[in-house]
Amino acid sequence: MAQSTPNDPNQQRKIKVKYEEYSARYANQTVLTGSADEVFLDFSSGPVPDANTGESLIPIHTRIAMSPAGARRLLAALQQTLKRIETTAAEANGVQRASLPPVKG
């Protein structure tokens, strides 16, 4: 039987989330851009009118840069979480909710 070493990828590790230095911001709008190497998620609370031009602007308050692999993991986690929320809400209301369309890629 092989022994586990500190760098063994099959060894399970305990991970704790640290919330000491964070702030929560509401984001109702997201602008997505990217390249072959990075995906950028720009978050905004929503459009606001520009006093000078009257045009609507989307002020970005947070930018997250991720690798494409990290973005795929985020997408999978979001889909899993939304499915769980929809299922729980449907069970509580006795109503079947429409699910999100499948992601093509």
Secondary structure, DSSP 8 states (H G I E B T S, - for coil): -----TT-TTS--------SS------SEEEEEE-SS-EEEEEES--EE-TTT--EE----EEEEE-HHHHHHHHHHHHHHHHHHHHHHHHHHT-----------
